[in-house]
Amino acid sequence: MTFITSVNWIRTAATLLVLALLGACSSDEADTADGASVQSGGTSGITAFVGARIIPGDGSPAIEAGTFVVENGLITAAGVANEVQIPDGANRVNLAGATVMPMMSDTHTHLNTEREALANDLRSRAGMGINAAMSLGMDGSDPVFEVQKDAIPGAARYFTAGRGITRPEPGRTDVPHWVNTPDEAREAVREEAARGVDIIKIWVDDRNGQYEKMTPELYGAVIDEAHQLGLRTTAHLYNLSDAKGLMEAGIDAFAHGIRDRDVDDEFIALVQARPEVVLVPNMPYRGVPTDYSWLAGVVSAEQMAELQGQEENEQAAESWAIQARNLYRLNRSGMKIAMGTDGNTFYAPHLEIEDMVIAGMTPMQAIVAATSTSADFLGINAGSIAVGKSADFMVLDANPLDDITNTRRIRDVYLRGLRVDR
């Protein structure tokens, strides 16, 4: 992938200036640094992107040779080229041969909590085509809320669950609230609500028998208190039995797929009775060597060597297969699927979306999950190339509907209508 440098910008600006001075701006086209072409002569703050294949992101068919118009960071028109009226004086960006899709949103991360490190996390995500990230349960410090309010230019939006809620887990992190009674659980929810969190995160897991698991009485109190305060809840879980209990208690989302066994008809019935519940699969390592050469120049040589050195792991492959079968069945059963990656790997959404397809989702379904469904889950006005939506999109050199790994072939990223310095 190509990183746009300040030198490229200077060269591009100089080229356009020379053309303007020569009087060529009325009809000629100037090549930009990324290979697209900008038709000169635009005098307004409106830009028309013309000629690309557009993947809307909402599940509707791709538009071949489409056009969309951006003004003040919003999409004001989109469709087949000859059906879109381009305003007089608009700048034009020629994207013939390229594919445009919405930026993706990552609904499960654990980012840095110091201000500058967190800002860097969000900038790196924007450069990889990620417009938002939500950190689930490990934000114990206040700077994260300051970053969230600041809307850093060229950086992904930030969402947080603050401090999550779990049973005592000595020896692990003490950032989450440790609760043992329903009253403690409700108080933890109230404390996080007062901090202004976006969602309440609970852990329902005994960590392979190391700790007491959160009981239905406890997580029921968390969910009820959160709902009374107008907040949604999401759960880390492992077992199918816990997933059933959480569904019956009113959980709003699962931050992981079910990992201990294949889902059964009883759980499918619970899912179909509550179609608003969101699953964020968070697929693990597949257990097979993977080609990471597409990250050359993006990660350090040491990181690349570590990634390329991964070996076959039969146990990991079996674990992945359980979650893949569950994702396949739940998707076919109509469960709403969003995208999340866990941890703090800025390029991970491109791996996760590939996993979704390998598990049996179509490329279009995986794109919808990572774009419009995830954006809706976070409550942001983005996730699709449609009128009124934020102009958050990627320009790709190949079509991800043909091969989902083509999401990695990024030519350009635009966030809220502005080109991201990658």
Secondary structure by P-SEA (a helix, b strand, c coil): cccccaaaaaaaaaaaaaaaaaccccbbbbbccccccccccccccbbbbcccccccccccccccbbbbbbccccccccccccccccccbbbbbbbccbbbbcbbbbccccccccaaaaaaaaaaaaaacccbbbbccccccaaaaaaaaaccccccbbbbccbbbbcccccccccccccccaaaaaaaaaaaaaacccbbbbbccccccccccccaaaaaaaaaaaaaacbbbbbbcccaaaaaaaaaacccccccccccccccaaaaaaaaacccbbbbccccccccccccccccccccaaaaaaaaaccccaaaaaaaaaaaaaaaaaaaaccbbbbbbcccccaaaaaaaaaaaaacccaaaaaaaacaaaaaaacccccccccccccccccccccccccccccccccccccccccccc
